[in-house]
């Protein structure tokens, strides 16, 4: 009997103990998006929104053009109220495209627009929650406040603790690494990333190429005038 108890005690000490699996914590440090990553994402999104808006606006612009020509013929060269209204509609369509674009993607499961997805960042509430469509609309219009500061407030991410721009502060949102507030926060990175670098380089080349052509054009014009 005593020997049996000793064997049972030894087996009990060596047997594995069942321990409940603990869920991975999402409370690790958060990597807020770097300024240049945000710039790269904005360039991509701006291009996409502009292309979508152009496709939607073209038929309206054509109608506005025909209406303006007819109004000028009828009124002896004075534009009609109808043509001005159509021009306002064209502008309103551009705004609506931006609202729908960002509102849809920011409230999606990815919490990011295509530009942000490309460079590996997303837009969330400070606690990691997905923003509402109403908050996305408010942030979109708050972005226009940067115009009144001549764009200087776009540089706020360089000095604010959570790298927030003015429209982020107004809407109470943050732009973070795509792996922030997930089950794999250790995968976050401060690196700029190849996609962001490629976008910035392409933009720089486009701007530089445009400036070069402008300089050549001005020089050719000046040369022709002096000939």
C-alpha beads as a LAMMPS data file, in Angstrom:
LAMMPS data file: protein, C-alpha beads

227 atoms
226 bonds

1 atom types
1 bond types

-500.0 500.0 xlo xhi
-500.0 500.0 ylo yhi
-500.0 500.0 zlo zhi

Masses

1 110.0

Atoms # bond

1 1 1 0.000 0.000 0.000
2 1 1 2.763 2.382 0.985
3 1 1 4.695 1.559 -2.199
4 1 1 1.594 2.198 -4.305
5 1 1 1.137 5.641 -2.717
6 1 1 4.788 6.537 -3.392
7 1 1 4.453 5.581 -7.074
8 1 1 1.284 7.663 -7.372
9 1 1 3.040 10.648 -5.807
10 1 1 5.937 10.405 -8.266
11 1 1 3.585 10.128 -11.223
12 1 1 1.607 13.115 -9.948
13 1 1 4.720 15.300 -9.796
14 1 1 5.816 14.385 -13.321
15 1 1 2.416 14.599 -15.019
16 1 1 1.750 17.790 -17.018
17 1 1 -0.605 20.287 -15.460
18 1 1 -3.413 21.663 -17.646
19 1 1 -3.077 25.468 -17.810
20 1 1 -5.665 27.612 -19.633
21 1 1 -4.267 29.390 -22.714
22 1 1 -4.082 33.135 -22.144
23 1 1 -5.211 35.408 -25.006
24 1 1 -2.469 37.565 -26.477
25 1 1 -2.593 41.088 -25.108
26 1 1 -3.324 44.038 -27.404
27 1 1 -2.056 46.535 -24.843
28 1 1 1.508 46.744 -26.120
29 1 1 3.168 49.952 -27.297
30 1 1 1.531 51.658 -30.252
31 1 1 3.571 52.835 -33.255
32 1 1 2.051 56.019 -34.648
33 1 1 2.505 56.604 -38.372
34 1 1 5.505 58.618 -39.458
35 1 1 4.939 61.907 -41.255
36 1 1 6.368 60.750 -44.591
37 1 1 4.235 57.600 -44.503
38 1 1 1.173 59.788 -44.124
39 1 1 2.335 61.979 -47.012
40 1 1 2.796 58.947 -49.268
41 1 1 -0.666 57.618 -48.369
42 1 1 -2.235 61.028 -49.028
43 1 1 -0.603 61.233 -52.456
44 1 1 -2.022 57.833 -53.455
45 1 1 -5.498 58.567 -52.087
46 1 1 -5.517 62.040 -53.610
47 1 1 -4.727 60.612 -57.035
48 1 1 -7.433 57.921 -56.767
49 1 1 -10.088 60.368 -55.556
50 1 1 -9.184 62.829 -58.312
51 1 1 -9.535 60.135 -60.985
52 1 1 -12.888 58.933 -59.643
53 1 1 -14.174 62.496 -59.352
54 1 1 -13.023 63.263 -62.893
55 1 1 -14.931 60.300 -64.309
56 1 1 -18.088 61.309 -62.425
57 1 1 -17.730 65.022 -63.174
58 1 1 -17.033 64.754 -66.908
59 1 1 -20.661 64.226 -68.038
60 1 1 -21.842 67.027 -65.743
61 1 1 -19.073 69.323 -66.983
62 1 1 -20.078 68.629 -70.586
63 1 1 -23.677 69.504 -69.777
64 1 1 -22.497 72.645 -68.014
65 1 1 -20.426 73.625 -71.045
66 1 1 -23.293 73.177 -73.495
67 1 1 -25.640 75.067 -71.194
68 1 1 -23.186 77.946 -70.841
69 1 1 -22.783 78.282 -74.610
70 1 1 -26.553 78.292 -75.087
71 1 1 -27.006 80.830 -72.314
72 1 1 -24.380 83.147 -73.802
73 1 1 -26.086 83.029 -77.200
74 1 1 -29.488 83.715 -75.670
75 1 1 -28.522 86.426 -73.224
76 1 1 -26.035 88.284 -75.396
77 1 1 -22.879 87.002 -73.717
78 1 1 -24.032 86.953 -70.087
79 1 1 -23.773 83.620 -68.212
80 1 1 -27.067 82.215 -66.882
81 1 1 -27.852 81.174 -63.328
82 1 1 -28.324 77.634 -64.624
83 1 1 -24.733 77.340 -65.813
84 1 1 -23.417 78.629 -62.497
85 1 1 -25.591 76.096 -60.690
86 1 1 -24.195 73.266 -62.788
87 1 1 -20.664 74.384 -61.973
88 1 1 -21.548 74.253 -58.276
89 1 1 -22.954 70.770 -58.799
90 1 1 -19.662 69.685 -60.352
91 1 1 -17.781 70.912 -57.280
92 1 1 -20.305 69.273 -54.957
93 1 1 -19.824 65.967 -56.755
94 1 1 -16.081 66.177 -56.108
95 1 1 -16.725 66.683 -52.398
96 1 1 -19.254 63.830 -52.328
97 1 1 -16.739 61.467 -53.939
98 1 1 -14.179 62.290 -51.250
99 1 1 -16.716 61.810 -48.462
100 1 1 -17.889 58.464 -49.849
101 1 1 -14.351 57.230 -50.534
102 1 1 -12.871 57.949 -47.127
103 1 1 -16.099 57.235 -45.259
104 1 1 -16.334 53.765 -46.775
105 1 1 -12.714 52.718 -46.311
106 1 1 -12.119 54.222 -42.871
107 1 1 -15.184 52.463 -41.454
108 1 1 -14.296 49.130 -43.090
109 1 1 -12.679 46.155 -41.370
110 1 1 -9.259 47.310 -42.650
111 1 1 -9.741 50.771 -41.073
112 1 1 -7.689 52.211 -43.918
113 1 1 -8.003 53.769 -47.349
114 1 1 -6.116 52.168 -50.283
115 1 1 -3.285 54.672 -49.840
116 1 1 -2.908 53.844 -46.160
117 1 1 -3.158 50.113 -46.851
118 1 1 -0.385 50.403 -49.420
119 1 1 2.084 51.943 -46.955
120 1 1 0.940 49.870 -43.968
121 1 1 -0.967 52.305 -41.752
122 1 1 -4.591 52.805 -40.672
123 1 1 -6.899 55.379 -39.072
124 1 1 -8.529 54.584 -35.714
125 1 1 -9.770 56.101 -32.472
126 1 1 -7.090 56.530 -29.780
127 1 1 -8.236 53.229 -28.225
128 1 1 -7.997 51.356 -31.532
129 1 1 -11.724 51.311 -32.258
130 1 1 -13.020 51.821 -35.806
131 1 1 -14.265 55.348 -36.445
132 1 1 -17.882 55.994 -37.375
133 1 1 -18.987 57.366 -40.743
134 1 1 -20.074 60.604 -39.044
135 1 1 -16.610 61.022 -37.527
136 1 1 -15.049 60.354 -40.912
137 1 1 -17.200 63.126 -42.414
138 1 1 -16.191 65.493 -39.616
139 1 1 -12.511 64.673 -40.108
140 1 1 -12.853 65.244 -43.875
141 1 1 -14.200 68.757 -43.391
142 1 1 -11.797 69.459 -40.506
143 1 1 -9.023 68.836 -43.016
144 1 1 -10.033 72.091 -44.702
145 1 1 -9.016 74.000 -41.572
146 1 1 -5.413 73.510 -42.676
147 1 1 -6.081 75.982 -45.495
148 1 1 -6.474 78.792 -42.968
149 1 1 -2.986 78.088 -41.608
150 1 1 -1.487 78.041 -45.122
151 1 1 -0.913 74.312 -44.681
152 1 1 1.478 74.726 -41.761
153 1 1 -0.701 72.571 -39.494
154 1 1 -0.068 69.628 -41.813
155 1 1 3.329 69.547 -40.099
156 1 1 1.836 68.946 -36.646
157 1 1 2.555 65.186 -36.797
158 1 1 6.231 66.120 -36.556
159 1 1 5.777 67.620 -33.083
160 1 1 2.635 66.134 -31.502
161 1 1 2.985 63.195 -29.104
162 1 1 0.765 60.855 -31.116
163 1 1 1.802 62.321 -34.479
164 1 1 -1.628 63.859 -34.993
165 1 1 -2.446 66.508 -37.577
166 1 1 -4.959 69.284 -36.923
167 1 1 -7.862 67.294 -38.375
168 1 1 -6.880 64.330 -36.181
169 1 1 -6.984 66.502 -33.079
170 1 1 -10.396 67.877 -34.059
171 1 1 -11.856 64.440 -34.880
172 1 1 -10.036 62.634 -32.036
173 1 1 -8.370 60.104 -34.325
174 1 1 -4.868 58.705 -34.728
175 1 1 -2.975 57.153 -37.621
176 1 1 -1.087 54.053 -36.526
177 1 1 0.828 51.084 -37.893
178 1 1 -1.442 48.449 -39.447
179 1 1 -0.509 45.956 -36.699
180 1 1 -1.346 48.279 -33.818
181 1 1 -4.287 47.183 -31.642
182 1 1 -4.168 43.661 -33.089
183 1 1 -3.081 40.277 -31.743
184 1 1 0.370 40.843 -33.249
185 1 1 1.506 44.282 -32.008
186 1 1 5.119 43.089 -32.138
187 1 1 4.903 43.242 -35.943
188 1 1 4.660 47.024 -35.897
189 1 1 7.531 48.898 -37.492
190 1 1 8.893 52.434 -37.475
191 1 1 10.521 51.875 -40.873
192 1 1 9.281 53.974 -43.765
193 1 1 8.838 50.929 -45.981
194 1 1 9.499 50.254 -49.646
195 1 1 6.016 51.226 -50.880
196 1 1 6.103 54.616 -49.163
197 1 1 9.596 55.290 -50.503
198 1 1 8.521 54.336 -54.039
199 1 1 5.506 56.668 -53.915
200 1 1 7.593 59.570 -52.623
201 1 1 10.290 59.014 -55.252
202 1 1 7.729 58.852 -58.084
203 1 1 6.093 62.039 -56.834
204 1 1 9.451 63.801 -56.609
205 1 1 10.312 62.709 -60.141
206 1 1 6.941 63.905 -61.440
207 1 1 7.307 67.294 -59.783
208 1 1 10.930 67.589 -60.852
209 1 1 10.091 66.585 -64.431
210 1 1 7.241 69.097 -64.591
211 1 1 9.460 71.850 -63.256
212 1 1 12.170 70.960 -65.779
213 1 1 9.741 71.104 -68.710
214 1 1 8.415 74.440 -67.456
215 1 1 11.931 75.874 -67.281
216 1 1 12.731 74.598 -70.776
217 1 1 9.477 76.063 -72.072
218 1 1 10.151 79.477 -70.520
219 1 1 13.714 79.447 -71.877
220 1 1 12.511 78.526 -75.375
221 1 1 9.860 81.266 -75.269
222 1 1 12.387 83.851 -74.111
223 1 1 14.800 82.736 -76.841
224 1 1 12.071 83.026 -79.504
225 1 1 11.087 86.496 -78.297
226 1 1 14.680 87.630 -78.464
227 1 1 15.312 86.161 -81.922

Bonds

1 1 1 2
2 1 2 3
3 1 3 4
4 1 4 5
5 1 5 6
6 1 6 7
7 1 7 8
8 1 8 9
9 1 9 10
10 1 10 11
11 1 11 12
12 1 12 13
13 1 13 14
14 1 14 15
15 1 15 16
16 1 16 17
17 1 17 18
18 1 18 19
19 1 19 20
20 1 20 21
21 1 21 22
22 1 22 23
23 1 23 24
24 1 24 25
25 1 25 26
26 1 26 27
27 1 27 28
28 1 28 29
29 1 29 30
30 1 30 31
31 1 31 32
32 1 32 33
33 1 33 34
34 1 34 35
35 1 35 36
36 1 36 37
37 1 37 38
38 1 38 39
39 1 39 40
40 1 40 41
41 1 41 42
42 1 42 43
43 1 43 44
44 1 44 45
45 1 45 46
46 1 46 47
47 1 47 48
48 1 48 49
49 1 49 50
50 1 50 51
51 1 51 52
52 1 52 53
53 1 53 54
54 1 54 55
55 1 55 56
56 1 56 57
57 1 57 58
58 1 58 59
59 1 59 60
60 1 60 61
61 1 61 62
62 1 62 63
63 1 63 64
64 1 64 65
65 1 65 66
66 1 66 67
67 1 67 68
68 1 68 69
69 1 69 70
70 1 70 71
71 1 71 72
72 1 72 73
73 1 73 74
74 1 74 75
75 1 75 76
76 1 76 77
77 1 77 78
78 1 78 79
79 1 79 80
80 1 80 81
81 1 81 82
82 1 82 83
83 1 83 84
84 1 84 85
85 1 85 86
86 1 86 87
87 1 87 88
88 1 88 89
89 1 89 90
90 1 90 91
91 1 91 92
92 1 92 93
93 1 93 94
94 1 94 95
95 1 95 96
96 1 96 97
97 1 97 98
98 1 98 99
99 1 99 100
100 1 100 101
101 1 101 102
102 1 102 103
103 1 103 104
104 1 104 105
105 1 105 106
106 1 106 107
107 1 107 108
108 1 108 109
109 1 109 110
110 1 110 111
111 1 111 112
112 1 112 113
113 1 113 114
114 1 114 115
115 1 115 116
116 1 116 117
117 1 117 118
118 1 118 119
119 1 119 120
120 1 120 121
121 1 121 122
122 1 122 123
123 1 123 124
124 1 124 125
125 1 125 126
126 1 126 127
127 1 127 128
128 1 128 129
129 1 129 130
130 1 130 131
131 1 131 132
132 1 132 133
133 1 133 134
134 1 134 135
135 1 135 136
136 1 136 137
137 1 137 138
138 1 138 139
139 1 139 140
140 1 140 141
141 1 141 142
142 1 142 143
143 1 143 144
144 1 144 145
145 1 145 146
146 1 146 147
147 1 147 148
148 1 148 149
149 1 149 150
150 1 150 151
151 1 151 152
152 1 152 153
153 1 153 154
154 1 154 155
155 1 155 156
156 1 156 157
157 1 157 158
158 1 158 159
159 1 159 160
160 1 160 161
161 1 161 162
162 1 162 163
163 1 163 164
164 1 164 165
165 1 165 166
166 1 166 167
167 1 167 168
168 1 168 169
169 1 169 170
170 1 170 171
171 1 171 172
172 1 172 173
173 1 173 174
174 1 174 175
175 1 175 176
176 1 176 177
177 1 177 178
178 1 178 179
179 1 179 180
180 1 180 181
181 1 181 182
182 1 182 183
183 1 183 184
184 1 184 185
185 1 185 186
186 1 186 187
187 1 187 188
188 1 188 189
189 1 189 190
190 1 190 191
191 1 191 192
192 1 192 193
193 1 193 194
194 1 194 195
195 1 195 196
196 1 196 197
197 1 197 198
198 1 198 199
199 1 199 200
200 1 200 201
201 1 201 202
202 1 202 203
203 1 203 204
204 1 204 205
205 1 205 206
206 1 206 207
207 1 207 208
208 1 208 209
209 1 209 210
210 1 210 211
211 1 211 212
212 1 212 213
213 1 213 214
214 1 214 215
215 1 215 216
216 1 216 217
217 1 217 218
218 1 218 219
219 1 219 220
220 1 220 221
221 1 221 222
222 1 222 223
223 1 223 224
224 1 224 225
225 1 225 226
226 1 226 227
